[in-house]
Amino acid sequence: LSPVCLGSLRRAASINAEYMGYTLDDLKTKFPAAEVIATLQCAGNRQEDFVQRDRPLYVAPHWRNGAIGNAKWKGVRVRDVLADAGIDVDGMALRKREYPGMKIVNFIGADSDETGVNYAGVLPIEKVIDPFGDAILAWEMNEETLPRDHGYPIRLVAPGHAGCRNVKWVEEIHVSKNVSELDSGSKLDRHFAPDVSF
């Protein structure tokens, strides 16, 4: 991943797909900047509380209660990027325009697991097209350039959603009818009450 490139945005309406590319400079100069103060918490926070002698938890790491933080983020609203890509986000938000093939926004990160599968997270389209929404592609954290370990050059910040949805090192955004097979967050941190066993 180039430090100045957000790989591509793919929008899928019915069977058509179109790719658009944006550099970090494009995002900073082409769109109005937005700031959001948000607390992000890992969906696996307090996983250790689920571990019992007769019921081990086979997920690493076993977080206690420290996977949480608060910051001031600056970036571009995801809705503005989608609008630039040709999606009528205002019409969708007002329910005057419908794209049957656009239900989910998939954010693909540059990082991958040991098998080479990229990390990804998803949000419902309603979250990112809200005119008063706060889902942004952030390039700044606490009024400084986004640190590499927090997702430099670009990360998704989606307040109100688990940390696993706030994808770091975003290089692609796919708008589609279905959740990406890469959706890491939905698979990693599922926990059930003690009376549920598989």
Salt bridges, closest charged atoms under 4 A:
GLU18 OE1 - ARG11 NH2 2.60
GLU35 OE1 - LYS72 NZ 3.51
GLU48 OE1 - HIS62 ND1 3.14
ASP49 OD2 - ARG46 NH2 2.61
ASP84 OD2 - LYS30 NZ 3.17
ASP90 OD1 - ARG79 NH2 2.83
ASP134 OD1 - LYS127 NZ 2.81
GLU143 OE2 - LYS72 NZ 2.83
GLU172 OE1 - HIS174 NE2 2.69
ASP183 OD1 - ARG165 NH1 2.92
